[in-house]
Amino acid sequence: MDAHSFFLALFLILVTARILGELFARLGIPSVLGELSAGILLGASGFGIIEPNEALKLLAEIGIILLLFEVGLETDIKRLKEAGFKSLIVALFGAVFPFAAAFIISYYYFHLDIYTSMFVGGTLTATSIGITLRVLKDLHKEQTSVAQIVIGAAVIDDIIGVILLVFIYDFSVSKTLDMSNVASVSLFILMFLLLAPALANIMSELIRKFDKHNRVPGFIPTVIISLILLFAYLSKEFGAPEILGSFAAGLALSRRFFLPFGLGLKKDEYFVKKVENAMTPIIQLFTPIFFVMVGLSMNLKAIDFTSSIFWEMSLAFLVIAVLGKYLGAFLITAKCTLNKVLIGISMVPRGEVGLIFAEIGRLNGILSNEIYAVLIFVIVVTTLIPPFLLKYLFKFECA
């Protein structure tokens, strides 16, 4: 795509996302679904005007990183720590159950080969927390205990997802079990998790001090955007095989730096307000691009709705996809059952994470077009339905 076409594509993305987001909000529907719908209309599922490309993917990645940074600024660190063990339970069950159940059903009931079965399991393991976080923000529920557990679970879930994808990809492509890539990525992620909070605190302290003495406007957004680009580069450079680089960078590394980075800035409430005022317009510009890109990546025309095997597989995988995330919330101790329901539903969306799993499987010949279409259908349903449910059920949330 040349610069001329890129400008037109970006114009259409921003304007369509804004119009549909506003329209959906006025109809009482979460605005994020308007932005997803914009992508579906503009992409292969609709008019086919825009194809996802690397430049748009980069802008979308900046959008989701900025959303995580904003969440870090607004997250109560004490409540996040209190939710730690509950988040771990939700994340582990939400990764193990759908992977195991999908693999067993695929391999023993639908008689798919072992590599395809593993990729199906991996696709259903993924969670797209960006969609849930956006809904929580739109509903002004990002400070609730439900949100803290979901945020903690999302961090763990993404890390498991990256390690699992590296393992499945290596095994499916090479047909042998080489643990070196898995071990190197796992070690890097572990080092990152240990160093990120300390590094984030140091950087936030430096930014606070330099901000007092700078004479040129725009210091805060310049530094934060620069850090986003630096961490995206470093995480790909050191953390993942080439084909998985941007995925691992986005999910487990660069995105997850900005949660503790946002938390690290919270020592000075006046400064936090200053950061929020400087960053909000940029966040509001970039985050819709991410959700439009999720919609652009969905090709609903690839789905054959007349096939009986399609419906049989879709319903089986859809049940696993929903229950795999939903039931994990019922393993934690909580006085209110409705809050467990909200946590479970919050973990269901697959979004861009599931799409990346499925796309890598298709491009490498591991997933047939039929299996790919089934997974796209499951991803679309699990992405579009939860925002409606969350908006309705949060009206009855326990204190």
C-alpha positions in Angstrom: 0.0 0.0 0.0 1.5 3.4 -1.1 1.2 6.5 1.0 -1.7 7.8 -1.1 -3.8 4.7 -0.4 -2.7 4.5 3.2 -4.0 8.0 3.9 -7.4 7.2 2.4 -7.6 3.9 4.4 -6.7 5.7 7.7 -9.3 8.4 6.9 -12.0 5.8 6.3 -11.1 3.9 9.5 -11.1 6.9 11.8 -14.3 8.4 10.3 -16.3 5.2 10.1 -15.2 4.1 13.6 -16.3 7.5 15.0 -19.7 7.5 13.2 -20.6 3.9 14.1 -19.2 4.2 17.6 -21.3 7.3 18.3 -24.4 5.6 16.7 -24.0 2.5 18.8 -23.5 4.5 22.0 -26.7 6.5 21.3 -28.6 3.2 20.8 -27.3 2.0 24.2 -24.9 -0.5 22.6 -21.2 -0.6 23.7 -19.3 1.8 21.3 -16.5 -0.8 20.9 -19.0 -2.9 18.9 -19.5 0.1 16.6 -15.8 0.2 15.9 -15.6 -3.6 15.3 -18.6 -3.2 12.9 -16.7 -0.5 11.1 -13.9 -2.9 10.5 -16.3 -5.7 9.3 -18.0 -3.3 6.9 -14.7 -1.9 5.5 -12.9 -5.3 5.3 -13.3 -8.6 3.5 -16.6 -9.4 5.3 -18.2 -6.2 3.9 -17.2 -3.9 1.0 -13.6 -5.1 0.8 -12.3 -1.5 0.7 -9.4 -2.0 3.1 -7.0 -4.9 3.6 -5.0 -5.1 6.8 -1.3 -4.2 6.3 1.8 -3.8 8.4 1.4 0.0 8.8 -2.2 -0.3 10.0 -1.3 -3.2 12.3 1.5 -1.0 13.9 -1.0 1.8 14.5 -3.5 -0.7 16.0 -0.7 -2.2 18.2 0.0 1.3 19.6 -3.7 1.7 20.2 -4.0 -1.3 22.4 -0.7 -0.5 24.2 -2.1 3.0 25.0 -5.3 1.4 26.3 -3.2 -0.8 28.7 -1.2 2.3 29.8 -4.4 4.1 30.6 -5.7 1.2 32.5 -2.4 1.1 34.5 -2.9 4.8 35.4 -6.4 4.1 36.7 -5.8 0.7 38.4 -5.8 0.5 42.2 -2.5 -1.3 42.9 -3.6 -2.5 46.3 -6.8 -4.1 44.9 -4.8 -5.6 42.0 -2.5 -7.3 44.4 -5.4 -8.6 46.5 -6.8 -10.1 43.3 -3.6 -11.8 42.5 -4.4 -15.4 43.5 -7.9 -15.2 42.1 -6.6 -13.9 38.8 -4.1 -16.8 38.7 -6.9 -19.4 39.1 -9.1 -17.7 36.5 -6.3 -17.5 34.0 -4.9 -21.1 34.5 -8.3 -22.8 34.2 -9.2 -20.5 31.3 -6.1 -21.8 29.5 -5.9 -25.4 30.5 -9.6 -26.4 30.1 -10.3 -25.0 26.6 -7.0 -26.3 25.2 -7.5 -29.8 26.6 -11.2 -30.1 25.8 -10.8 -28.7 22.2 -7.8 -31.0 21.6 -9.7 -34.1 22.8 -12.9 -33.3 20.8 -10.9 -32.4 17.6 -8.6 -35.5 17.8 -11.0 -38.2 19.1 -14.4 -37.1 17.9 -13.8 -35.1 14.7 -10.7 -37.2 13.8 -8.5 -34.3 13.0 -4.7 -34.8 13.0 -2.7 -34.0 16.1 -1.2 -30.8 14.7 -4.6 -29.4 13.6 -6.1 -30.4 17.0 -3.4 -28.6 18.9 -3.9 -25.4 16.8 -7.7 -25.5 17.4 -7.0 -25.9 21.2 -4.5 -23.0 21.1 -7.0 -20.7 19.2 -9.7 -21.4 21.8 -7.2 -20.7 24.7 -6.5 -17.1 23.7 -8.3 -14.1 25.3 -8.6 -10.6 23.9 -8.7 -8.5 27.0 -8.7 -5.2 25.0 -12.4 -5.6 24.1 -13.4 -6.3 27.7 -11.3 -3.4 29.1 -12.8 -1.0 26.6 -16.3 -2.1 27.7 -15.4 -1.7 31.4 -14.1 1.8 30.7 -17.2 2.8 28.8 -19.3 1.6 31.7 -16.9 3.3 34.3 -16.4 -0.1 36.0 -12.6 -0.3 35.6 -12.1 0.3 39.3 -14.3 -2.5 40.5 -13.1 -5.8 42.1 -14.3 -7.6 39.0 -12.1 -5.4 36.8 -9.0 -6.0 39.0 -9.4 -9.8 38.8 -9.9 -9.6 35.0 -6.9 -7.3 34.5 -4.6 -9.7 36.6 -6.0 -12.8 34.8 -5.4 -11.1 31.4 -1.7 -10.5 32.1 -1.2 -14.2 33.0 -3.5 -15.4 30.1 -1.5 -13.5 27.5 1.8 -14.9 28.8 0.5 -18.5 28.7 -0.9 -17.8 25.2 2.4 -16.7 23.8 4.4 -19.6 25.2 1.7 -22.0 24.0 1.7 -20.6 20.5 5.5 -20.9 20.3 5.3 -24.5 21.4 2.4 -25.4 19.1 3.9 -23.6 16.1 7.3 -25.3 16.5 5.8 -28.7 16.9 3.3 -28.3 14.0 5.9 -27.0 11.5 9.0 -29.0 12.4 7.0 -32.2 13.4 9.5 -32.6 16.3 9.5 -31.5 19.9 12.2 -28.8 20.1 11.9 -27.0 23.4 14.7 -24.5 22.8 12.4 -21.8 21.3 9.9 -22.3 24.0 12.6 -22.2 26.7 14.2 -19.0 25.4 10.8 -17.2 25.0 9.7 -18.4 28.5 13.0 -17.2 30.0 12.8 -13.8 28.4 9.2 -13.3 29.5 10.1 -14.3 33.1 13.0 -11.8 33.1 10.8 -9.2 31.7 8.1 -9.7 34.4 10.7 -9.5 37.1 12.4 -6.4 35.7 9.3 -4.5 34.3 7.9 -3.1 37.6 11.3 -1.8 38.8 12.2 -0.4 35.3 8.8 1.2 35.1 9.2 2.9 38.5 12.6 4.2 37.5 11.3 5.6 34.2 8.2 7.2 35.8 10.4 8.9 38.4 12.8 10.2 35.7 9.8 11.5 33.6 8.4 13.2 36.7 11.7 15.0 37.4 12.4 16.0 33.8 8.9 17.3 33.3 9.5 20.0 36.0 12.4 21.4 34.0 11.4 21.0 30.4 10.7 24.2 28.4 9.3 22.7 25.2 5.6 21.6 25.3 4.6 18.0 24.6 7.3 16.3 26.7 5.0 13.6 28.3 3.3 12.2 25.2 6.6 12.3 23.3 8.4 10.2 26.0 5.5 7.7 26.4 5.1 7.1 22.7 8.9 6.8 22.3 8.9 4.1 25.1 6.1 2.2 23.4 8.1 2.0 20.2 11.3 1.1 22.0 9.7 -1.7 24.0 8.0 -3.1 20.9 11.4 -3.2 19.2 13.3 -4.7 22.1 10.7 -7.4 22.8 10.7 -8.6 19.2 14.5 -8.3 19.0 15.2 -10.5 22.1 12.0 -12.3 22.8 10.5 -14.4 20.0 11.1 -16.3 16.8 10.7 -14.0 13.7 7.2 -15.2 12.7 5.9 -14.7 16.1 7.8 -11.5 16.9 5.1 -8.9 16.7 2.6 -11.2 18.4 4.8 -11.9 21.3 5.9 -8.3 21.5 2.4 -7.0 21.6 0.9 -9.5 24.0 3.4 -10.6 26.6 6.0 -7.9 26.5 5.5 -4.3 25.2 1.9 -4.2 26.2 2.5 -5.6 29.6 5.2 -3.0 30.4 2.7 -0.2 30.2 0.5 -1.6 32.9 3.2 -1.3 35.6 4.5 1.9 33.9 1.1 3.5 34.4 1.0 2.3 38.0 4.5 3.7 38.6 3.3 7.2 37.7 0.6 7.2 40.4 2.7 8.4 43.3 1.9 12.0 42.5 -1.9 12.6 41.8 -1.3 16.0 40.3 1.2 14.5 37.9 -1.1 11.6 37.0 -3.8 14.2 36.1 -1.3 16.0 34.0 -0.3 12.7 32.2 -4.0 11.9 31.6 -4.8 15.3 30.2 -1.8 15.0 27.8 -2.4 11.4 26.7 -6.2 11.2 26.5 -6.6 12.8 23.0 -3.8 10.5 21.7 -5.4 7.4 23.3 -8.8 8.3 21.9 -7.2 8.7 18.4 -5.4 5.4 18.4 -7.6 2.9 20.3 -10.4 2.9 17.7 -7.9 1.8 15.1 -7.2 -1.3 17.1 -10.8 -2.4 17.3 -11.4 -1.6 13.6 -8.4 -3.8 12.7 -10.0 -6.7 14.7 -13.1 -6.3 12.5 -11.0 -6.0 9.3 -9.3 -9.3 10.1 -12.6 -11.2 10.3 -13.6 -12.6 6.9 -17.2 -13.8 7.4 -17.4 -14.6 3.6 -15.1 -17.5 4.2 -17.8 -19.2 6.3 -20.0 -21.8 4.6 -23.2 -21.6 6.6 -24.9 -24.4 4.6 -22.5 -27.1 5.7 -23.7 -29.5 8.4 -20.2 -30.4 9.6 -19.5 -26.7 9.9 -22.4 -26.3 12.4 -21.5 -29.4 14.3 -17.9 -28.3 14.8 -18.9 -24.7 15.4 -21.4 -25.5 18.2 -18.9 -28.0 19.9 -16.0 -25.5 19.8 -18.3 -22.6 20.8 -19.4 -24.4 23.9 -15.8 -25.2 24.8 -14.7 -21.6 24.1 -17.4 -20.2 26.4 -17.3 -22.7 29.2 -13.5 -22.8 29.2 -13.3 -19.2 30.3 -16.6 -18.9 32.1 -16.3 -21.8 34.6 -12.8 -20.7 35.8 -14.5 -17.7 37.6 -16.5 -20.2 39.7 -13.4 -21.7 41.2 -12.6 -18.5 43.1 -14.1 -17.5 46.5 -16.5 -14.6 46.2 -19.6 -13.7 48.2 -21.5 -12.7 45.1 -22.4 -15.2 42.3 -23.1 -12.4 39.8 -19.6 -11.1 40.1 -18.3 -14.5 39.2 -20.6 -14.5 36.2 -19.2 -11.0 35.2 -15.6 -12.3 35.5 -16.3 -15.4 33.5 -18.0 -13.4 30.7 -15.2 -10.8 30.7 -12.7 -13.6 29.8 -14.7 -15.0 26.9 -13.8 -12.6 24.0 -11.2 -14.0 21.6 -10.8 -11.0 19.2 -7.4 -10.4 17.6 -5.6 -13.0 19.7 -7.7 -15.9 18.4 -7.5 -14.4 14.8 -3.7 -14.4 15.0 -3.6 -18.1 16.1 -6.0 -19.1 13.4 -4.2 -17.1 10.7 -0.8 -18.5 11.5 -2.3 -22.0 11.3 -4.0 -21.3 8.0 -0.9 -19.7 6.4 1.3 -22.7 7.3 -1.2 -25.2 6.0 -2.0 -26.6 9.4 -5.7 -25.5 9.4 -7.8 -26.4 6.3 -10.2 -23.7 5.0 -13.1 -25.5 6.6 -11.5 -25.6 10.1 -10.4 -22.0 9.6 -13.9 -20.9 8.8 -15.2 -22.7 11.9 -12.7 -21.0 14.1 -13.5 -17.6 12.6 -17.2 -18.1 13.4 -16.4 -19.0 17.0 -14.0 -16.0 17.4 -16.7 -13.7 15.9 -19.5 -14.9 18.3 -17.2 -14.9 21.4 -16.1 -11.4 20.5 -19.4 -9.7 19.7 -21.8 -11.2 22.4 -19.9 -10.6 25.7 -20.0 -6.7 25.5 -23.9 -6.9 25.3 -24.0 -9.2 28.3 -21.6 -7.1 30.4 -23.5 -3.9 29.7 -26.7 -5.6 30.9 -25.4 -7.6 33.9 -23.3 -4.7 35.4 -26.6 -3.0 36.2 -27.1 -5.7 38.9 -23.4 -5.9 40.1 -22.9 -6.6 43.8 -21.2 -3.9 45.9 
